[in-house]
Amino acid sequence: MERQETNEPRWLTTEERRAWLALGGVVLRLPTALDGQLRRDAGLRFFEYMVLAGLSEAPDHTRRMSDLAAFAEGSLSRLSQVVAKLEHRGLVVRSPDPDDRRATLATLTEEGWELVVRTAPGHLEAVRTYVFDALAAPQVPQLTAIAEQILQTIDPEHERPADR
């Protein structure tokens, strides 16, 4: 179907508007809900937790900062600020990459590991409560496909591993 050139906005249909408003509500409220749980349980924000979780899942609890930024879906500058804060709390340490001195490694400390272990059950329960308990099992792959398609449209250059 060929799209006609026009100055007229491409207005949303009633169904698209309903979907957009629902998605907007999720985009705005889910991070706040997850932040609340993580702040109560661990004094962390969601992005900080994603950084620690990304390190906890890596071999030797270490990742290059650029890889960690991709895992946590954040910019390198935002990650640098957050890692500095986590480093100040004794949860992460940074060091030069011995294989590439231009790169920096982030490593989860023992204290950081213990915090992730203590925090993960409550965080996963919040994720289950806010997201997966609201869905029927067949809707989970649908949610995955929809979210991945939207992410690909937003950032087609960014590779997202199928299983982080």
N, C-alpha and C positions, 0 to 999 in steps of 0.2 A: 504494500500500500504506500503510495507516494504522498508525502506530506506537502501541503501547499504552503508557499511562503506567505506569511501574513504577519502583521504587527499585533494581532490579537493574541492575548495570553492563552496558553493551553490550560484552561480551567480544569480542575479535578471533577470527576464524576462524583455522585453522592457516595458510591461505594469506595472510591479512591480517597475521598475526604475522610470518611469514617476510618479507613485503614491508616491514613496518615496521622490523624489525631491520636489514634490508639498507639501507634509506633512512637510518636512524639512523647506521649505520656510515659511509655516504657523507658525511652532514652533519657528522659529527665528524672524520673523517679527511682529507677532501679539503682543507679550509682549512689543516690542519697541513702536508700535503704541499706545497701551493702556497706557503705561508709559507716552508717550508724552502728551496725553490728560489729564491724571491725574496730571502730573506735572504742566501743564499750569493752570488747574482749581483749584487745591488744594495743590500743592506742595508735592504730594505723589507719591510713586511708586506703581505699581500694587499690589505687595505683601502686602504693608502697607494698601492699600485700602481693600484688602481681609480680613485682620485682623480686621479692623474697621467694615466692613460689617458683618463679622461673629459675632462680639459683638453686633451690632445693631439688629440682628435678634434673639438674645438669650433672654430668660426670664430675666428681670431686667438688660439687656445689660451686662450680666456676663457669662463667661465660664471658665472652668478649662483650664489651659494653654495647657495641652495635647490634649483636645478636640478642642481647637482653632487651634493648629498645624495641626490636621487632617483636619479640615474645610478648612484651607488656603493652604493645600497641601505643608506644609513646615516641616522641622525638628524642634524639640524642641529647639535646640541651635540657629537656625536662628530666630525662633519666639522670643526667649528671647532677642536677640539683637534688633530686630525690636520693640518689646514692650517697651524696655528701651528707645529707641529713641522717640516713641510715648508718653511715660510717661513724658519724658523731655519736650515735646511740650504741655503737659497738656491735651492730648486727651484720655489717658488711665491711670488707676491706678491699681496696683497689691496689693493683700492682701492674707494672708494665708486662706486656705479653712477651715471654722469652723468645717466641717464634717470629714476632713482628713488633719491634720496639715502638712503632707508631701507634699500636693498638694498646688499649687498656683492658685488663681483666677485672672483673668483680667476683669476689668470693664470699660466700655466706660463712659467717663465723659460727662457732659452736652455740653461742648465745642466740644468733639469728635462727639457726636450725631448731633450737628448742622452742623459740617463739612460734615458728611455723608449725611445728608438731602440736603445740598447745592450741593454736588458733584454727588450724585446718578443720577440725570437726564442727565447730560452730559456724565457720564460714560456709562449709559445704551444706550444712543444714539450712542456712539462710538461702543459698542458691536453690536448693531443692524446694524450699517453701515458696520462694518468690517466683520461680520459673517452672520447674519440672512438675511439681504437684498440681499446677494449674493446667497441665497438658495431658492428653491421652497418649499412650505409647506411640501410636502411629504419627502423632504430630511432631515428635522430636526430630525425625529425619527431615520433615517439612520445614521446621524452624531452622535447622542446620542449612538446608539448601537456600532458603530465603535470605538468611543472614550472610552466608558466603557470597551470594549473588550481589547483595547490596554492597558489601565490603569490596568486592571486585570492581564494581562500578565506581565507587568512591576513589579507590586507589588501585588501578589496574597493574601498576608496576611492582607493587608490594607482594612478595610471595608469602603466602600463609601455609605453613605445613599442615597437612591433613590432621596429623596428631602431634600436637606440640609436646 
